[in-house]
């Protein structure tokens, strides 16, 4: 097995972290109202409430890590309401 050393600056690391958080958030968005029973089995409405709580938590973290361009890609014109 070969080993490689890769040097990354802080902006690159932030971008990698933010991209993965964006992907995880999108997974929850896709599950919202899909009836996938992620957190609450047999109660879609309760499940959607729990999924939305997780989406909201991702929104907070993303507002810390994302660049303004990344936030616009995620939220479009609603980006200002997320940053408040």
CORFEN-V116940 format. One line per field, one symbol per residue. phi: phi as a letter, one per 40 degrees, with the letter a starting at -180 (. if undefined). psi: psi as a letter, one per 30 degrees, with the letter a starting at -180 (. if undefined). Layout:
phi=???
psi=???
This chain:
phi=.cbbbbbbcccccdccccccccccccccdcccgcgcfcbbcgbcccccccccdcccccdccccccccdccccccbgccdccccc
psi=kkkkkkkkleeeeeeeeeeeeeeeeeeeeefkgfgfieejkgjeeeeeeeeeeeeeeeeeeefeflleeeeeeefbfgeefef.
